[in-house]
Amino acid sequence: MTNNDLPTPASGASAPIAPDLSPDQALALDFALGILVEPLLGEANRRCRDEAAFSQLVEEYRAMIAGLADSSAEETPVPPSPKTWAAIAARTGADGSH
């Protein structure tokens, strides 16, 4: 995913927290994912209530997350190959070699 695929940041923040996210995008995404704790949780709640642009950014992330959840339900899981299981066993000692 590139920065062009992400919702537009709500403000002109200059220093990105992650390579592809502005501080507003990161806060909005974390809020949409439900992983914030205080004091950032309170800040995000306040901004959703008081700033239409930030609230819209959060809603865009929630829609994107919901779309990911919906699309994954349509896919059939593919089990790992025997070679993959052998590599896992070798690394964890489950093959009896350790």
C-alpha positions in Angstrom: 0.0 0.0 0.0 1.4 3.4 -0.9 0.6 6.8 0.6 -1.6 7.4 -2.4 -3.9 4.6 -1.4 -4.5 6.0 2.1 -7.1 8.6 3.1 -5.8 12.1 3.0 -4.5 13.5 6.3 -6.8 15.8 8.2 -4.1 18.4 8.8 -0.8 19.5 7.3 1.4 17.6 9.9 4.9 17.5 8.7 6.8 14.7 10.5 5.5 11.2 9.6 5.4 8.7 12.4 5.7 5.8 9.9 7.1 6.0 6.4 3.7 6.0 4.7 1.6 7.7 7.4 1.3 11.2 8.7 0.7 11.7 12.4 -3.0 12.3 11.8 -3.3 9.2 9.6 -1.5 7.1 12.3 -3.7 8.4 15.1 -6.9 7.9 13.0 -5.9 4.4 12.0 -5.0 3.3 15.5 -8.3 4.8 16.7 -10.2 2.9 13.9 -8.5 -0.3 14.9 -9.4 0.2 18.6 -5.8 0.0 19.9 -5.4 3.4 21.5 -5.0 3.9 25.2 -5.1 7.1 27.3 -4.1 9.8 26.7 -4.2 9.3 22.9 -7.7 7.6 23.2 -9.1 10.7 24.8 -7.4 12.9 22.2 -8.8 10.9 19.3 -12.3 10.9 20.8 -12.2 14.6 21.3 -10.9 15.2 17.7 -13.6 12.9 16.3 -16.2 15.0 18.1 -14.7 18.4 17.3 -13.0 18.0 13.9 -15.0 16.9 10.9 -11.9 16.2 8.8 -10.4 13.9 11.5 -13.7 12.2 12.0 -14.0 11.6 8.2 -10.4 10.1 8.2 -11.4 7.7 11.0 -14.5 6.7 9.1 -12.5 6.1 5.9 -10.1 3.8 7.8 -13.1 2.0 9.4 -14.5 1.4 5.9 -11.1 0.2 4.6 -10.8 -2.2 7.6 -14.3 -3.5 7.1 -13.5 -4.1 3.4 -10.5 -6.1 4.3 -12.5 -8.2 6.7 -15.2 -8.8 4.1 -12.7 -9.8 1.4 -10.8 -12.2 3.5 -14.0 -14.2 4.2 -14.2 -14.9 0.5 -10.7 -16.5 0.3 -10.1 -20.1 0.9 -7.1 -20.7 3.2 -4.1 -22.5 1.7 -2.3 -24.9 4.1 1.4 -24.5 4.4 3.5 -27.0 2.3 5.2 -30.0 3.8 8.5 -28.1 3.2 7.3 -25.2 5.3 6.3 -27.5 8.1 9.7 -29.2 8.0 11.5 -25.8 8.2 9.3 -24.9 11.2 10.0 -28.2 12.9 13.8 -27.8 12.3 13.9 -24.3 13.7 11.8 -25.2 16.8 13.4 -28.5 17.5 10.1 -30.3 17.0 11.8 -32.8 14.5 13.8 -34.4 17.4 17.1 -33.0 16.2 17.6 -30.6 19.1 
